[in-house]
Amino acid sequence: MNILITSAGRRVSLIRSFQKEINKINKDSKVFATDADPILSAACQIADGFFKVPRLDAPDYISVLINFCKTHNISLIVPTIDTELLELAKNKEKFKQEGIEVVISSVDFVSKCRNKRVIHQFFESHNVSVAKEYEKDNYSLPLFIKPIDGSRSVDTYLIRTKEDLTDYHFSNEKLMFLEYIDHEEYDEFTCDLYFSKDHILKCVVPRKRIEVRDGEVYKALTVRNSLVPYIKKNLNKINGAVGCLTAQFFLHKDDNEKIYAIEINPRFGGGYPLSYLSGANFTKWIIEEYLYDKSIEEKFDAWESDLLMIRYDDEVLVHGYKD
């Protein structure tokens, strides 16, 4: 009953949460990790074992993962980065035939999440408001520009004047021109959502984004606010959604009914350790559902609100390393 965290990178806290929870049930179980350069991955170094994987677009990527899982008795895979999600979703049944569960949403839902324009249409179909998208020849300033398939805030722009716009913004068909949601008026939240195997929402934890570095939150606060009932009402069931999802919302500072959805990432987010430490134990629920076939019957609301997370840099030392 071993577990594999793919593309582990710096996700030390996520690895440790799985080590802690699986060892409560089975002391012999191990948590492995993969990365393109595992020797230089802090998460791989604190895992119980690791291995190097080929590039995601390599033709043998899936077969390498399957062979490693079979060699090390791995029954559960937890993916962590956007670029691997669709490929793993497409091959979910192939893994299952080898006795390996992949905690990944359906191909259809992952595809929607990977396209920001399509996920906006999804939100609207669930009565959730989104920022208006402008035509490139008919827009209002200020505006926010982002790619339809972006992640980690790469290739995003806040445009306040016409002089800020370039030919690149107009010619790149992937860039969306969006209504700007002012941070002076709105707070930004990343909400950790847990969906059971039957696609039912079991838990919502809003995390206020206080400080972000390279697209990942470094200071955050759990807040029990109007987002919780709003999400429960409008996103109570999402066909194809399973496991941990992170959804970004803007909530007006003075009007709790003014809410805009931004995007959904069907994976663990970098700030999940805060939700975990607040009591929302998605890690445990995944282990119970996918390794022990235990249903998650009750919805969970007993997480700690107003819990502040302040992250800091730490060191992982590797002895005898030679470049």
VMD Tcl script that draws the C-alpha trace (Angstrom):
set ca {
  {0.00 0.00 0.00}
  {2.65 2.52 -1.05}
  {1.97 6.02 -2.41}
  {3.64 8.08 -5.15}
  {3.64 11.89 -5.33}
  {4.60 12.98 -8.84}
  {6.52 16.15 -9.76}
  {7.19 16.63 -6.06}
  {9.57 19.59 -6.36}
  {9.38 21.64 -3.15}
  {6.23 19.99 -1.75}
  {7.86 18.80 1.45}
  {4.76 19.43 3.58}
  {2.56 17.42 1.21}
  {4.95 14.45 1.34}
  {5.06 14.62 5.13}
  {1.27 14.75 5.40}
  {0.97 11.51 3.42}
  {3.77 9.88 5.42}
  {2.06 10.83 8.68}
  {-1.43 9.69 7.67}
  {-0.50 6.40 6.00}
  {1.77 5.44 8.89}
  {-1.15 5.80 11.30}
  {-2.77 2.93 9.41}
  {0.18 0.88 8.18}
  {3.69 1.41 9.53}
  {5.18 -0.49 6.60}
  {3.72 1.77 3.90}
  {6.03 4.20 2.13}
  {5.61 7.47 0.27}
  {7.72 7.81 -2.89}
  {8.26 10.85 -5.10}
  {9.24 11.66 -8.68}
  {10.80 14.70 -10.26}
  {12.69 15.58 -13.41}
  {15.73 16.28 -11.20}
  {15.05 14.43 -7.93}
  {18.50 14.97 -6.41}
  {17.75 18.70 -6.38}
  {14.17 18.29 -5.15}
  {13.68 18.88 -1.42}
  {10.47 16.83 -1.43}
  {12.19 13.87 -3.09}
  {14.94 13.99 -0.49}
  {12.53 13.65 2.43}
  {10.37 11.00 0.69}
  {10.96 7.31 1.46}
  {12.36 6.89 -2.03}
  {12.45 8.71 -5.35}
  {13.25 8.33 -9.02}
  {13.87 10.49 -12.05}
  {11.17 10.69 -14.72}
  {11.45 11.62 -18.39}
  {9.88 14.81 -19.72}
  {6.08 14.86 -19.67}
  {5.97 14.86 -23.46}
  {8.27 11.83 -23.73}
  {6.53 8.80 -25.31}
  {7.60 6.51 -22.45}
  {6.51 8.77 -19.57}
  {3.44 6.70 -18.64}
  {5.19 3.32 -19.04}
  {8.09 4.48 -16.84}
  {5.63 5.50 -14.11}
  {3.75 2.21 -14.31}
  {6.93 0.14 -14.16}
  {8.19 2.05 -11.14}
  {4.86 1.59 -9.37}
  {4.88 -2.15 -10.02}
  {8.48 -2.48 -8.84}
  {7.80 -0.65 -5.56}
  {4.27 -1.89 -4.82}
  {2.73 1.55 -5.31}
  {-1.07 1.47 -5.31}
  {-1.82 5.19 -5.32}
  {-0.56 8.14 -7.40}
  {-1.17 11.77 -6.43}
  {-0.26 14.27 -9.20}
  {0.69 17.85 -8.32}
  {1.33 20.02 -11.39}
  {-0.96 21.28 -14.15}
  {1.06 20.01 -17.11}
  {0.81 16.33 -16.12}
  {-2.89 16.23 -15.26}
  {-4.41 15.64 -18.68}
  {-1.97 12.88 -19.61}
  {-2.60 11.06 -16.33}
  {-6.36 11.48 -16.72}
  {-6.22 9.98 -20.22}
  {-4.28 6.97 -18.90}
  {-6.18 6.51 -15.64}
  {-7.72 3.22 -16.79}
  {-4.34 1.88 -17.90}
  {-3.00 2.41 -14.37}
  {-6.12 0.88 -12.85}
  {-5.61 -2.31 -14.89}
  {-2.25 -2.63 -13.10}
  {-3.87 -2.16 -9.67}
  {-2.82 1.48 -9.39}
  {-5.29 4.25 -8.52}
  {-4.59 7.77 -9.81}
  {-6.35 10.55 -7.90}
  {-7.28 12.58 -10.95}
  {-10.51 14.06 -12.26}
  {-12.03 13.01 -15.58}
  {-10.48 13.95 -18.93}
  {-13.45 16.20 -19.66}
  {-13.20 18.15 -16.41}
  {-9.40 18.41 -16.48}
  {-9.63 19.74 -20.03}
  {-12.09 22.40 -18.90}
  {-9.79 23.45 -16.08}
  {-6.79 23.70 -18.41}
  {-8.62 26.27 -20.58}
  {-9.42 29.46 -18.66}
  {-12.05 30.52 -21.19}
  {-13.85 27.18 -20.98}
  {-13.75 27.14 -17.17}
  {-15.36 30.59 -17.21}
  {-18.22 29.07 -19.23}
  {-18.38 26.24 -16.69}
  {-18.69 28.71 -13.81}
  {-21.45 30.63 -15.56}
  {-23.37 27.40 -16.15}
  {-23.28 26.91 -12.36}
  {-24.52 30.45 -11.60}
  {-21.06 31.62 -10.54}
  {-19.96 35.07 -11.72}
  {-16.70 35.61 -13.61}
  {-14.78 38.62 -14.86}
  {-16.00 39.89 -18.22}
  {-13.84 39.00 -21.21}
  {-13.36 41.80 -23.74}
  {-12.89 41.62 -27.48}
  {-9.41 42.88 -28.33}
  {-10.86 45.71 -30.40}
  {-13.38 46.73 -27.75}
  {-12.03 46.81 -24.20}
  {-12.10 49.01 -21.11}
  {-9.14 50.04 -18.98}
  {-7.78 48.96 -16.61}
  {-7.76 45.34 -17.75}
  {-6.02 42.11 -16.81}
  {-4.38 39.86 -19.40}
  {-3.64 36.16 -18.91}
  {-3.17 33.11 -21.14}
  {-6.01 30.60 -21.49}
  {-3.67 27.76 -20.50}
  {-1.34 29.52 -18.06}
  {-0.21 28.66 -14.54}
  {1.95 30.15 -11.79}
  {1.08 33.69 -12.94}
  {3.32 33.35 -16.01}
  {2.56 35.73 -18.90}
  {0.05 37.82 -16.94}
  {-0.24 41.60 -17.21}
  {-2.08 44.42 -15.48}
  {-2.79 47.06 -18.11}
  {-3.67 50.54 -16.87}
  {-2.99 52.65 -19.97}
  {-3.03 52.08 -23.74}
  {0.72 52.63 -23.72}
  {1.09 49.44 -21.65}
  {-0.31 47.37 -24.52}
  {2.03 45.92 -27.14}
  {1.67 44.07 -30.43}
  {2.35 40.87 -28.50}
  {-0.81 41.29 -26.43}
  {-2.94 41.68 -29.54}
  {-1.30 39.02 -31.72}
  {-1.06 36.23 -29.14}
  {-4.35 34.36 -29.50}
  {-3.86 32.64 -26.15}
  {-4.03 35.91 -24.21}
  {-7.41 36.86 -22.75}
  {-8.38 40.51 -22.15}
  {-10.36 40.50 -18.90}
  {-12.16 42.96 -16.68}
  {-9.79 44.00 -13.89}
  {-10.94 43.10 -10.38}
  {-9.36 45.71 -8.12}
  {-7.41 44.37 -5.14}
  {-8.26 47.56 -3.29}
  {-11.90 46.48 -3.34}
  {-11.62 42.68 -3.36}
  {-9.73 40.08 -1.35}
  {-8.36 37.09 -3.22}
  {-8.97 33.60 -1.89}
  {-7.79 30.15 -2.88}
  {-10.36 27.62 -1.73}
  {-9.36 24.02 -1.10}
  {-12.25 21.78 -2.13}
  {-12.53 18.05 -1.53}
  {-14.70 15.96 -3.85}
  {-15.42 12.33 -3.04}
  {-15.32 9.53 -5.61}
  {-19.00 10.19 -6.42}
  {-18.13 13.83 -7.29}
  {-19.85 15.33 -4.23}
  {-18.30 18.31 -2.44}
  {-17.32 17.31 1.12}
  {-15.31 20.28 2.37}
  {-14.55 23.93 1.55}
  {-11.67 25.84 3.14}
  {-11.12 29.44 1.93}
  {-7.53 30.65 2.30}
  {-6.98 34.40 2.01}
  {-3.89 35.08 -0.10}
  {-1.78 37.59 1.81}
  {1.56 37.15 0.05}
  {2.40 35.16 -3.08}
  {5.81 34.32 -4.58}
  {6.16 32.84 -8.05}
  {2.47 31.95 -8.08}
  {2.58 30.09 -4.74}
  {1.20 31.45 -1.49}
  {3.66 32.22 1.30}
  {1.37 33.96 3.77}
  {-2.27 32.95 4.05}
  {-5.20 32.90 6.46}
  {-8.12 30.49 6.76}
  {-11.39 32.44 6.82}
  {-14.91 31.11 7.36}
  {-16.82 33.55 5.17}
  {-19.61 33.76 2.59}
  {-17.56 31.74 0.09}
  {-18.32 28.54 2.02}
  {-22.14 28.54 1.57}
  {-21.79 30.08 -1.90}
  {-19.54 27.26 -3.15}
  {-21.61 24.59 -1.41}
  {-24.73 25.89 -3.12}
  {-23.36 26.31 -6.64}
  {-20.63 23.65 -6.84}
  {-22.07 20.90 -4.63}
  {-21.59 18.33 -7.40}
  {-19.18 18.57 -10.32}
  {-19.30 15.71 -12.80}
  {-15.85 14.14 -13.05}
  {-14.29 16.03 -10.13}
  {-12.48 13.97 -7.47}
  {-9.95 14.57 -4.71}
  {-8.44 17.96 -3.94}
  {-9.29 20.92 -6.16}
  {-8.08 24.48 -5.67}
  {-10.42 27.23 -6.84}
  {-9.61 30.92 -6.88}
  {-12.20 33.56 -6.03}
  {-12.40 37.29 -5.43}
  {-14.67 38.41 -2.58}
  {-15.66 42.06 -2.14}
  {-14.35 43.53 1.11}
  {-17.65 45.22 2.00}
  {-20.30 43.23 0.12}
  {-20.30 39.45 0.75}
  {-22.57 38.87 -2.24}
  {-20.08 40.23 -4.76}
  {-18.06 37.16 -5.71}
  {-16.07 36.38 -8.84}
  {-14.57 33.00 -9.71}
  {-11.21 32.99 -11.48}
  {-10.13 29.40 -12.13}
  {-9.99 25.83 -10.84}
  {-6.89 23.64 -10.65}
  {-7.82 19.94 -10.22}
  {-4.88 19.13 -7.96}
  {-3.31 19.96 -4.59}
  {-2.23 23.59 -4.39}
  {0.93 24.89 -2.79}
  {-1.03 26.29 0.16}
  {-2.80 23.02 1.04}
  {-0.64 22.51 4.16}
  {-2.60 25.35 5.80}
  {-5.93 23.59 5.20}
  {-4.44 20.31 6.42}
  {-3.14 21.89 9.62}
  {-6.48 23.60 10.16}
  {-8.09 20.15 10.40}
  {-9.30 19.58 6.84}
  {-7.56 16.26 6.34}
  {-7.83 15.70 2.58}
  {-4.74 13.48 2.79}
  {-6.49 11.04 5.12}
  {-9.66 11.02 3.01}
  {-7.71 10.17 -0.15}
  {-5.99 7.27 1.61}
  {-9.31 6.00 2.97}
  {-11.16 6.30 -0.34}
  {-8.51 5.05 -2.74}
  {-6.47 2.56 -0.71}
  {-9.10 1.22 1.68}
  {-12.31 1.74 -0.34}
  {-13.94 3.63 2.52}
  {-16.69 6.08 1.57}
  {-16.56 9.67 2.80}
  {-20.14 9.99 4.03}
  {-20.21 13.18 6.09}
  {-19.43 16.71 4.99}
  {-16.67 18.32 7.08}
  {-16.86 21.85 8.46}
  {-14.85 21.60 11.70}
  {-11.66 23.18 10.35}
  {-10.04 26.04 12.25}
  {-10.82 29.51 10.97}
  {-8.49 32.52 11.40}
  {-5.41 30.30 11.28}
  {-2.46 32.23 9.85}
  {0.30 30.49 7.92}
  {3.66 32.24 7.50}
  {6.05 30.14 5.42}
  {9.83 30.41 5.48}
  {12.83 28.90 3.73}
  {14.41 25.82 5.29}
  {17.28 23.53 4.31}
  {17.52 19.93 3.20}
  {21.11 18.67 3.30}
  {22.30 15.88 0.98}
  {25.60 14.37 2.06}
  {28.11 13.11 -0.51}
  {26.51 14.85 -3.47}
  {28.72 15.27 -6.53}
  {27.68 17.54 -9.43}
}
mol new
graphics top color blue
foreach p $ca { graphics top sphere $p radius 0.5 }
foreach p [lrange $ca 0 end-1] q [lrange $ca 1 end] { graphics top cylinder $p $q radius 0.2 }
display resetview
